[in-house]
Amino acid sequence: CDYMCSGSIIVIELEKENAVNDFRTLIGATNPDEADEGTIRKEFATSLAMNAIHGSDSDANAEREIAIIFND
């Protein structure tokens, strides 16, 4: 929680076919040591706890998280 609250954030809601899976491919594995080259986490994360970016892991969680962030 300390890391997540340690600075500014940018929040986006991505709407497209297969959005969750495609975005998770772009950001890479949660553990940056296991993330593919060229992914956001491989490039910018410093540890498992400080993995640089969050992406929902399912459509249901995306809907729940979007509602929290955007107060739908």
N, C-alpha and C positions, 0 to 999 in steps of 0.2 A: 504494500500500500504506500509506503514512503516513496518508493521509486515512481509509482504511478502518479503521485501527487507532487512530484518534485519540480515540475515545470509546465509550460504551456502545452496544449494539445491541439490537434486538428482533427475534427470529426467529419466523416463522410458517410453518406448512405449510398451504397452502390446498388443500382437497380438494373438488372440485365438477366438474361437466361444464364443459369448456372453460376450466379454471382459468387456464392460462398466458396464453391470449389475452385473457381478461377482465381479469386482473390487469395485464397490460401496457397495456391501454387505460386503466385507472385511474391507473397511474403516469406514463404519457406517454413521449414519445420520449427516448432516452438524452441527447440534446443538449437542455438546457432551453430554448434559444432556438427550437427547433423543436417543443417540446411544446405540446399544445393547452391553452387556458385551462382552469383548474379542475383540472388534473392535479397530482399530487404534485410531479413534477419542475418544472413551471412555477411552482408556488407556493413551493417550498422549495430547489431546487437553485441553486447559485451559479455552476457552470461544468460543462463536460463531465466533468472529472475529479472534481468534487464534486457529483455528481448526486443526492444525498440518499437514494436507495433502490436496492436491487437486486431484480430480478425475473428468474427464469430465462427463457431465450428459446425453450425447447422442452420437451416432456415428458421427453425423454431427459436433458437437462441438469438439469431439476428433480429427477428421481430421483437423479442423481449428487450434486447439491448437498445434497439432503435427507440422503442417506446420510453425507456428510461432516459436516454440522452436527449431526445427531442421532445419529451413530455407529451407524447401523443395521447 
